[in-house]
């Protein structure tokens, strides 16, 4: 079984409606934090809090461009999260 702490980080990231909405926005492609702030209608500190959790779970990748951070979904993180879900929910034969 995968590292339980790492697995719990993924599920923590997925357990908040705001973070799920952010992931939904990122499905459309890379977004600047400035765009996420506008679409989510939240304070920068609140967005930073949510993005840290999403980044720590490896579901989201980031890059700096000047003063703004740009975020996108992590293909590897998504594939890992799916494999974890399969591993913990698939009955043993």
C-alpha positions, 0 to 999 in steps of 0.5 A, a space after each residue: 500500500 502507498 504511503 498513508 500520509 501521502 494518500 491522506 494529503 491527496 484526499 484532504 485536497 479533494 475534500 473541499 468544495 473550493 479546491 474542487 472548483 479550482 481543479 475544475 477551472 484548471 481542467 480548461 488549462 493553465 491559469 494565472 492566480 489572478 484569473 483564479 482570484 477573479 473566478 473564485 471571488 476570494 482573497 489572495 491569502 485564501 487562494 494561496 492556502 488552497 493552492 498550497 494544499 493542492 500543490 502539496 498533494 501533487 495534483 497541481 503544478 506551478 510556475 512563476 511568471 513575474 509577480 504571478 504564479 500560474 497553475 495547471 493540473 499535474 498529469 502524474 499527480 492525477 494518475 497517482 491519485 487514480 491509482 491510489 483510489 483503485 488500490 484502496 477500493 478494489 476488493 482482493 480476489 
